[in-house]
Amino acid sequence: MPLERVSKGFKDISMTFQVNPLTNDLIALNNTNAIARSIRNIVFTLPGEKFFAPDFGSRISKSLFENMDNLSAKDIQDEIEYSITQYEKRVSLRDVKASPDPDNLIFNVSIVYDIIGADVPPQQLEFVLQPTR
């Protein structure tokens, strides 16, 4: 049985760049919030947008302009699964679901994952994908 890494904790800065009024430092995201932000960044980053890492991100934007059906939802699920397993080594995916909502022209996405080495329950991240360009 392979050994799992034991986490020391995760920390990242908030994307809002707000300043803590007491310490005058940038507000930090810790542990589960930092990983959730990382997963969102991976999903919403297009390949080529990150300097010196041209493959980083996901190609879900191509599927957003296809017919809004279960085949497009499956393509989105597969791309999200691939991107997260490729670029976020701190998590183990349990489930990824993308459900089309043709009336509102959106996909509802739900990602369930375990944080490797952390003693926390499974985490769930939900968001909406919609064509914007």
CNS distance restraints for C-alpha pairs under 8 A (distance, minus, plus):
assign (resid   4 and name CA) (resid 116 and name CA) 7.03 0.50 0.50
assign (resid   4 and name CA) (resid 117 and name CA) 6.40 0.50 0.50
assign (resid   5 and name CA) (resid 116 and name CA) 6.72 0.50 0.50
assign (resid   5 and name CA) (resid 117 and name CA) 5.37 0.50 0.50
assign (resid   6 and name CA) (resid 116 and name CA) 7.30 0.50 0.50
assign (resid   6 and name CA) (resid 117 and name CA) 4.17 0.50 0.50
assign (resid   6 and name CA) (resid 118 and name CA) 6.89 0.50 0.50
assign (resid   7 and name CA) (resid 116 and name CA) 7.26 0.50 0.50
assign (resid   7 and name CA) (resid 117 and name CA) 4.85 0.50 0.50
assign (resid   7 and name CA) (resid 118 and name CA) 5.84 0.50 0.50
assign (resid   9 and name CA) (resid  30 and name CA) 7.44 0.50 0.50
assign (resid   9 and name CA) (resid  31 and name CA) 5.65 0.50 0.50
assign (resid   9 and name CA) (resid 118 and name CA) 7.99 0.50 0.50
assign (resid  10 and name CA) (resid  30 and name CA) 5.63 0.50 0.50
assign (resid  10 and name CA) (resid  31 and name CA) 4.48 0.50 0.50
assign (resid  10 and name CA) (resid  32 and name CA) 7.82 0.50 0.50
assign (resid  10 and name CA) (resid  34 and name CA) 6.53 0.50 0.50
assign (resid  10 and name CA) (resid  35 and name CA) 7.57 0.50 0.50
assign (resid  11 and name CA) (resid  28 and name CA) 6.57 0.50 0.50
assign (resid  11 and name CA) (resid  29 and name CA) 5.64 0.50 0.50
assign (resid  11 and name CA) (resid  30 and name CA) 4.56 0.50 0.50
assign (resid  11 and name CA) (resid  31 and name CA) 6.07 0.50 0.50
assign (resid  11 and name CA) (resid  34 and name CA) 5.96 0.50 0.50
assign (resid  12 and name CA) (resid  28 and name CA) 5.57 0.50 0.50
assign (resid  12 and name CA) (resid  29 and name CA) 5.09 0.50 0.50
assign (resid  12 and name CA) (resid  30 and name CA) 6.51 0.50 0.50
assign (resid  12 and name CA) (resid  34 and name CA) 5.59 0.50 0.50
assign (resid  13 and name CA) (resid  17 and name CA) 7.32 0.50 0.50
assign (resid  13 and name CA) (resid  26 and name CA) 6.66 0.50 0.50
assign (resid  13 and name CA) (resid  27 and name CA) 6.09 0.50 0.50
assign (resid  13 and name CA) (resid  28 and name CA) 4.37 0.50 0.50
assign (resid  13 and name CA) (resid  29 and name CA) 5.66 0.50 0.50
assign (resid  14 and name CA) (resid  18 and name CA) 7.22 0.50 0.50
assign (resid  14 and name CA) (resid  26 and name CA) 7.39 0.50 0.50
assign (resid  14 and name CA) (resid  27 and name CA) 5.86 0.50 0.50
assign (resid  14 and name CA) (resid  28 and name CA) 5.60 0.50 0.50
assign (resid  14 and name CA) (resid  29 and name CA) 5.94 0.50 0.50
assign (resid  17 and name CA) (resid  26 and name CA) 6.05 0.50 0.50
assign (resid  17 and name CA) (resid  27 and name CA) 6.95 0.50 0.50
assign (resid  18 and name CA) (resid  26 and name CA) 5.83 0.50 0.50
assign (resid  18 and name CA) (resid  27 and name CA) 5.91 0.50 0.50
assign (resid  19 and name CA) (resid  24 and name CA) 5.60 0.50 0.50
assign (resid  19 and name CA) (resid  25 and name CA) 5.45 0.50 0.50
assign (resid  19 and name CA) (resid  26 and name CA) 4.49 0.50 0.50
assign (resid  19 and name CA) (resid  27 and name CA) 5.63 0.50 0.50
assign (resid  20 and name CA) (resid  24 and name CA) 5.08 0.50 0.50
assign (resid  20 and name CA) (resid  25 and name CA) 5.47 0.50 0.50
assign (resid  20 and name CA) (resid  26 and name CA) 5.97 0.50 0.50
assign (resid  20 and name CA) (resid  27 and name CA) 5.59 0.50 0.50
assign (resid  21 and name CA) (resid  25 and name CA) 7.94 0.50 0.50
assign (resid  29 and name CA) (resid  33 and name CA) 5.70 0.50 0.50
assign (resid  29 and name CA) (resid  34 and name CA) 5.06 0.50 0.50
assign (resid  30 and name CA) (resid  34 and name CA) 5.26 0.50 0.50
assign (resid  31 and name CA) (resid  35 and name CA) 6.39 0.50 0.50
assign (resid  32 and name CA) (resid  36 and name CA) 6.14 0.50 0.50
assign (resid  32 and name CA) (resid 115 and name CA) 7.92 0.50 0.50
assign (resid  32 and name CA) (resid 123 and name CA) 7.87 0.50 0.50
assign (resid  33 and name CA) (resid  37 and name CA) 6.14 0.50 0.50
assign (resid  34 and name CA) (resid  38 and name CA) 6.22 0.50 0.50
assign (resid  35 and name CA) (resid  39 and name CA) 6.23 0.50 0.50
assign (resid  35 and name CA) (resid  90 and name CA) 7.85 0.50 0.50
assign (resid  36 and name CA) (resid  40 and name CA) 6.31 0.50 0.50
assign (resid  36 and name CA) (resid 125 and name CA) 6.93 0.50 0.50
assign (resid  37 and name CA) (resid  41 and name CA) 6.14 0.50 0.50
assign (resid  38 and name CA) (resid  42 and name CA) 6.24 0.50 0.50
assign (resid  38 and name CA) (resid  88 and name CA) 7.65 0.50 0.50
assign (resid  39 and name CA) (resid  43 and name CA) 6.28 0.50 0.50
assign (resid  39 and name CA) (resid  84 and name CA) 6.73 0.50 0.50
assign (resid  39 and name CA) (resid  88 and name CA) 7.12 0.50 0.50
assign (resid  40 and name CA) (resid  44 and name CA) 6.08 0.50 0.50
assign (resid  41 and name CA) (resid  45 and name CA) 5.81 0.50 0.50
assign (resid  41 and name CA) (resid  57 and name CA) 7.75 0.50 0.50
assign (resid  42 and name CA) (resid  56 and name CA) 7.32 0.50 0.50
assign (resid  42 and name CA) (resid  57 and name CA) 4.81 0.50 0.50
assign (resid  42 and name CA) (resid  58 and name CA) 6.53 0.50 0.50
assign (resid  42 and name CA) (resid  83 and name CA) 6.89 0.50 0.50
assign (resid  42 and name CA) (resid  84 and name CA) 6.93 0.50 0.50
assign (resid  42 and name CA) (resid  87 and name CA) 7.41 0.50 0.50
assign (resid  43 and name CA) (resid  57 and name CA) 6.05 0.50 0.50
assign (resid  43 and name CA) (resid  58 and name CA) 5.40 0.50 0.50
assign (resid  43 and name CA) (resid  60 and name CA) 7.60 0.50 0.50
assign (resid  43 and name CA) (resid  80 and name CA) 6.34 0.50 0.50
assign (resid  43 and name CA) (resid  83 and name CA) 7.13 0.50 0.50
assign (resid  43 and name CA) (resid  84 and name CA) 7.68 0.50 0.50
assign (resid  44 and name CA) (resid  57 and name CA) 7.00 0.50 0.50
assign (resid  44 and name CA) (resid  58 and name CA) 6.89 0.50 0.50
assign (resid  45 and name CA) (resid  49 and name CA) 6.63 0.50 0.50
assign (resid  45 and name CA) (resid  50 and name CA) 7.80 0.50 0.50
assign (resid  45 and name CA) (resid  56 and name CA) 7.46 0.50 0.50
assign (resid  45 and name CA) (resid  57 and name CA) 4.71 0.50 0.50
assign (resid  45 and name CA) (resid  58 and name CA) 6.25 0.50 0.50
assign (resid  46 and name CA) (resid  56 and name CA) 7.40 0.50 0.50
assign (resid  46 and name CA) (resid  57 and name CA) 5.14 0.50 0.50
assign (resid  46 and name CA) (resid  58 and name CA) 5.64 0.50 0.50
assign (resid  46 and name CA) (resid  59 and name CA) 6.17 0.50 0.50
assign (resid  46 and name CA) (resid  61 and name CA) 7.80 0.50 0.50
assign (resid  47 and name CA) (resid  54 and name CA) 5.62 0.50 0.50
assign (resid  47 and name CA) (resid  55 and name CA) 4.98 0.50 0.50
assign (resid  47 and name CA) (resid  56 and name CA) 5.28 0.50 0.50
assign (resid  47 and name CA) (resid  57 and name CA) 5.02 0.50 0.50
assign (resid  47 and name CA) (resid  58 and name CA) 6.32 0.50 0.50
assign (resid  47 and name CA) (resid  59 and name CA) 6.92 0.50 0.50
assign (resid  48 and name CA) (resid  53 and name CA) 7.10 0.50 0.50
assign (resid  48 and name CA) (resid  54 and name CA) 4.23 0.50 0.50
assign (resid  48 and name CA) (resid  55 and name CA) 6.28 0.50 0.50
assign (resid  48 and name CA) (resid  56 and name CA) 7.09 0.50 0.50
assign (resid  49 and name CA) (resid  54 and name CA) 6.96 0.50 0.50
assign (resid  49 and name CA) (resid  56 and name CA) 7.95 0.50 0.50
assign (resid  50 and name CA) (resid  54 and name CA) 6.25 0.50 0.50
assign (resid  50 and name CA) (resid  56 and name CA) 6.73 0.50 0.50
assign (resid  56 and name CA) (resid  83 and name CA) 7.96 0.50 0.50
assign (resid  56 and name CA) (resid  87 and name CA) 7.30 0.50 0.50
assign (resid  57 and name CA) (resid  83 and name CA) 6.37 0.50 0.50
assign (resid  57 and name CA) (resid  87 and name CA) 7.98 0.50 0.50
assign (resid  58 and name CA) (resid  79 and name CA) 6.36 0.50 0.50
assign (resid  58 and name CA) (resid  80 and name CA) 6.66 0.50 0.50
assign (resid  58 and name CA) (resid  83 and name CA) 5.69 0.50 0.50
assign (resid  59 and name CA) (resid  63 and name CA) 7.80 0.50 0.50
assign (resid  59 and name CA) (resid  79 and name CA) 6.66 0.50 0.50
assign (resid  60 and name CA) (resid  64 and name CA) 6.63 0.50 0.50
assign (resid  60 and name CA) (resid  75 and name CA) 7.87 0.50 0.50
assign (resid  60 and name CA) (resid  76 and name CA) 5.61 0.50 0.50
assign (resid  60 and name CA) (resid  79 and name CA) 6.40 0.50 0.50
assign (resid  60 and name CA) (resid  80 and name CA) 7.46 0.50 0.50
assign (resid  61 and name CA) (resid  65 and name CA) 7.27 0.50 0.50
assign (resid  61 and name CA) (resid 131 and name CA) 7.29 0.50 0.50
assign (resid  62 and name CA) (resid  66 and name CA) 7.35 0.50 0.50
assign (resid  63 and name CA) (resid  72 and name CA) 5.84 0.50 0.50
assign (resid  63 and name CA) (resid  75 and name CA) 6.86 0.50 0.50
assign (resid  63 and name CA) (resid  76 and name CA) 6.52 0.50 0.50
assign (resid  64 and name CA) (resid  68 and name CA) 7.68 0.50 0.50
assign (resid  64 and name CA) (resid  72 and name CA) 7.55 0.50 0.50
assign (resid  64 and name CA) (resid 129 and name CA) 7.63 0.50 0.50
assign (resid  64 and name CA) (resid 130 and name CA) 6.58 0.50 0.50
assign (resid  64 and name CA) (resid 131 and name CA) 5.46 0.50 0.50
assign (resid  65 and name CA) (resid 131 and name CA) 6.37 0.50 0.50
assign (resid  66 and name CA) (resid  72 and name CA) 6.65 0.50 0.50
assign (resid  67 and name CA) (resid  72 and name CA) 6.79 0.50 0.50
assign (resid  68 and name CA) (resid  72 and name CA) 6.28 0.50 0.50
assign (resid  68 and name CA) (resid  73 and name CA) 7.62 0.50 0.50
assign (resid  68 and name CA) (resid 100 and name CA) 6.08 0.50 0.50
assign (resid  68 and name CA) (resid 101 and name CA) 7.54 0.50 0.50
assign (resid  68 and name CA) (resid 102 and name CA) 5.94 0.50 0.50
assign (resid  68 and name CA) (resid 105 and name CA) 7.35 0.50 0.50
assign (resid  69 and name CA) (resid  73 and name CA) 6.38 0.50 0.50
assign (resid  69 and name CA) (resid 100 and name CA) 6.08 0.50 0.50
assign (resid  69 and name CA) (resid 102 and name CA) 7.78 0.50 0.50
assign (resid  70 and name CA) (resid  74 and name CA) 6.07 0.50 0.50
assign (resid  70 and name CA) (resid  99 and name CA) 7.45 0.50 0.50
assign (resid  70 and name CA) (resid 100 and name CA) 6.83 0.50 0.50
assign (resid  71 and name CA) (resid  75 and name CA) 6.31 0.50 0.50
assign (resid  72 and name CA) (resid  76 and name CA) 6.24 0.50 0.50
assign (resid  73 and name CA) (resid  77 and name CA) 6.17 0.50 0.50
assign (resid  73 and name CA) (resid  97 and name CA) 7.99 0.50 0.50
assign (resid  73 and name CA) (resid  98 and name CA) 5.21 0.50 0.50
assign (resid  73 and name CA) (resid  99 and name CA) 6.09 0.50 0.50
assign (resid  73 and name CA) (resid 100 and name CA) 6.30 0.50 0.50
assign (resid  73 and name CA) (resid 107 and name CA) 7.38 0.50 0.50
assign (resid  74 and name CA) (resid  78 and name CA) 6.11 0.50 0.50
assign (resid  74 and name CA) (resid  98 and name CA) 7.10 0.50 0.50
assign (resid  75 and name CA) (resid  79 and name CA) 6.16 0.50 0.50
assign (resid  76 and name CA) (resid  80 and name CA) 6.12 0.50 0.50
assign (resid  76 and name CA) (resid  98 and name CA) 6.72 0.50 0.50
assign (resid  77 and name CA) (resid  81 and name CA) 6.13 0.50 0.50
assign (resid  77 and name CA) (resid  96 and name CA) 5.92 0.50 0.50
assign (resid  77 and name CA) (resid  97 and name CA) 6.00 0.50 0.50
assign (resid  77 and name CA) (resid  98 and name CA) 5.84 0.50 0.50
assign (resid  78 and name CA) (resid  82 and name CA) 6.11 0.50 0.50
assign (resid  79 and name CA) (resid  83 and name CA) 6.05 0.50 0.50
assign (resid  80 and name CA) (resid  84 and name CA) 6.08 0.50 0.50
assign (resid  80 and name CA) (resid  96 and name CA) 7.55 0.50 0.50
assign (resid  81 and name CA) (resid  85 and name CA) 6.13 0.50 0.50
assign (resid  81 and name CA) (resid  93 and name CA) 7.60 0.50 0.50
assign (resid  81 and name CA) (resid  96 and name CA) 6.81 0.50 0.50
assign (resid  82 and name CA) (resid  86 and name CA) 5.97 0.50 0.50
assign (resid  83 and name CA) (resid  87 and name CA) 6.01 0.50 0.50
assign (resid  83 and name CA) (resid  88 and name CA) 7.92 0.50 0.50
assign (resid  84 and name CA) (resid  88 and name CA) 5.21 0.50 0.50
assign (resid  84 and name CA) (resid  89 and name CA) 7.87 0.50 0.50
assign (resid  85 and name CA) (resid  89 and name CA) 6.56 0.50 0.50
assign (resid  85 and name CA) (resid  91 and name CA) 7.86 0.50 0.50
assign (resid  85 and name CA) (resid  92 and name CA) 7.60 0.50 0.50
assign (resid  85 and name CA) (resid  93 and name CA) 7.54 0.50 0.50
assign (resid  90 and name CA) (resid 115 and name CA) 5.96 0.50 0.50
assign (resid  90 and name CA) (resid 116 and name CA) 5.46 0.50 0.50
assign (resid  91 and name CA) (resid 113 and name CA) 6.29 0.50 0.50
assign (resid  91 and name CA) (resid 114 and name CA) 5.52 0.50 0.50
assign (resid  91 and name CA) (resid 115 and name CA) 4.52 0.50 0.50
assign (resid  91 and name CA) (resid 116 and name CA) 5.33 0.50 0.50
assign (resid  92 and name CA) (resid 113 and name CA) 5.56 0.50 0.50
assign (resid  92 and name CA) (resid 114 and name CA) 5.14 0.50 0.50
assign (resid  92 and name CA) (resid 115 and name CA) 6.40 0.50 0.50
assign (resid  92 and name CA) (resid 116 and name CA) 6.53 0.50 0.50
assign (resid  93 and name CA) (resid 111 and name CA) 7.73 0.50 0.50
assign (resid  93 and name CA) (resid 112 and name CA) 6.32 0.50 0.50
assign (resid  93 and name CA) (resid 113 and name CA) 4.34 0.50 0.50
assign (resid  93 and name CA) (resid 114 and name CA) 6.40 0.50 0.50
assign (resid  94 and name CA) (resid 111 and name CA) 7.78 0.50 0.50
assign (resid  94 and name CA) (resid 112 and name CA) 5.38 0.50 0.50
assign (resid  94 and name CA) (resid 113 and name CA) 5.00 0.50 0.50
assign (resid  94 and name CA) (resid 114 and name CA) 7.08 0.50 0.50
assign (resid  95 and name CA) (resid 110 and name CA) 7.90 0.50 0.50
assign (resid  95 and name CA) (resid 111 and name CA) 5.82 0.50 0.50
assign (resid  95 and name CA) (resid 112 and name CA) 5.08 0.50 0.50
assign (resid  95 and name CA) (resid 113 and name CA) 6.89 0.50 0.50
assign (resid  96 and name CA) (resid 109 and name CA) 7.36 0.50 0.50
assign (resid  96 and name CA) (resid 110 and name CA) 5.80 0.50 0.50
assign (resid  96 and name CA) (resid 111 and name CA) 4.56 0.50 0.50
assign (resid  96 and name CA) (resid 112 and name CA) 6.43 0.50 0.50
assign (resid  97 and name CA) (resid 108 and name CA) 7.96 0.50 0.50
assign (resid  97 and name CA) (resid 109 and name CA) 5.60 0.50 0.50
assign (resid  97 and name CA) (resid 110 and name CA) 5.19 0.50 0.50
assign (resid  97 and name CA) (resid 111 and name CA) 6.52 0.50 0.50
assign (resid  98 and name CA) (resid 107 and name CA) 6.02 0.50 0.50
assign (resid  98 and name CA) (resid 108 and name CA) 5.54 0.50 0.50
assign (resid  98 and name CA) (resid 109 and name CA) 4.42 0.50 0.50
assign (resid  98 and name CA) (resid 110 and name CA) 6.56 0.50 0.50
assign (resid  99 and name CA) (resid 107 and name CA) 5.34 0.50 0.50
assign (resid  99 and name CA) (resid 108 and name CA) 5.11 0.50 0.50
assign (resid  99 and name CA) (resid 109 and name CA) 6.47 0.50 0.50
assign (resid 100 and name CA) (resid 105 and name CA) 7.75 0.50 0.50
assign (resid 100 and name CA) (resid 106 and name CA) 6.23 0.50 0.50
assign (resid 100 and name CA) (resid 107 and name CA) 4.48 0.50 0.50
assign (resid 100 and name CA) (resid 108 and name CA) 6.47 0.50 0.50
assign (resid 101 and name CA) (resid 105 and name CA) 5.87 0.50 0.50
assign (resid 101 and name CA) (resid 106 and name CA) 5.30 0.50 0.50
assign (resid 101 and name CA) (resid 107 and name CA) 5.74 0.50 0.50
assign (resid 101 and name CA) (resid 108 and name CA) 7.23 0.50 0.50
assign (resid 102 and name CA) (resid 106 and name CA) 6.58 0.50 0.50
assign (resid 105 and name CA) (resid 130 and name CA) 6.58 0.50 0.50
assign (resid 105 and name CA) (resid 131 and name CA) 7.86 0.50 0.50
assign (resid 106 and name CA) (resid 128 and name CA) 6.54 0.50 0.50
assign (resid 106 and name CA) (resid 129 and name CA) 5.59 0.50 0.50
assign (resid 106 and name CA) (resid 130 and name CA) 4.66 0.50 0.50
assign (resid 106 and name CA) (resid 131 and name CA) 7.52 0.50 0.50
assign (resid 107 and name CA) (resid 128 and name CA) 5.73 0.50 0.50
assign (resid 107 and name CA) (resid 129 and name CA) 5.05 0.50 0.50
assign (resid 107 and name CA) (resid 130 and name CA) 6.48 0.50 0.50
assign (resid 108 and name CA) (resid 126 and name CA) 7.47 0.50 0.50
assign (resid 108 and name CA) (resid 127 and name CA) 6.22 0.50 0.50
assign (resid 108 and name CA) (resid 128 and name CA) 4.74 0.50 0.50
assign (resid 108 and name CA) (resid 129 and name CA) 6.46 0.50 0.50
assign (resid 109 and name CA) (resid 126 and name CA) 5.60 0.50 0.50
assign (resid 109 and name CA) (resid 127 and name CA) 5.43 0.50 0.50
assign (resid 109 and name CA) (resid 128 and name CA) 5.91 0.50 0.50
assign (resid 109 and name CA) (resid 129 and name CA) 7.21 0.50 0.50
assign (resid 110 and name CA) (resid 124 and name CA) 6.93 0.50 0.50
assign (resid 110 and name CA) (resid 125 and name CA) 5.77 0.50 0.50
assign (resid 110 and name CA) (resid 126 and name CA) 4.47 0.50 0.50
assign (resid 110 and name CA) (resid 127 and name CA) 6.77 0.50 0.50
assign (resid 111 and name CA) (resid 124 and name CA) 5.61 0.50 0.50
assign (resid 111 and name CA) (resid 125 and name CA) 5.14 0.50 0.50
assign (resid 111 and name CA) (resid 126 and name CA) 6.37 0.50 0.50
assign (resid 112 and name CA) (resid 122 and name CA) 6.69 0.50 0.50
assign (resid 112 and name CA) (resid 123 and name CA) 5.64 0.50 0.50
assign (resid 112 and name CA) (resid 124 and name CA) 4.45 0.50 0.50
assign (resid 112 and name CA) (resid 125 and name CA) 6.49 0.50 0.50
assign (resid 113 and name CA) (resid 122 and name CA) 5.63 0.50 0.50
assign (resid 113 and name CA) (resid 123 and name CA) 5.39 0.50 0.50
assign (resid 113 and name CA) (resid 124 and name CA) 6.54 0.50 0.50
assign (resid 114 and name CA) (resid 120 and name CA) 7.93 0.50 0.50
assign (resid 114 and name CA) (resid 121 and name CA) 7.19 0.50 0.50
assign (resid 114 and name CA) (resid 122 and name CA) 4.79 0.50 0.50
assign (resid 114 and name CA) (resid 123 and name CA) 6.16 0.50 0.50
assign (resid 115 and name CA) (resid 120 and name CA) 7.33 0.50 0.50
assign (resid 115 and name CA) (resid 122 and name CA) 7.33 0.50 0.50
assign (resid 115 and name CA) (resid 123 and name CA) 7.73 0.50 0.50
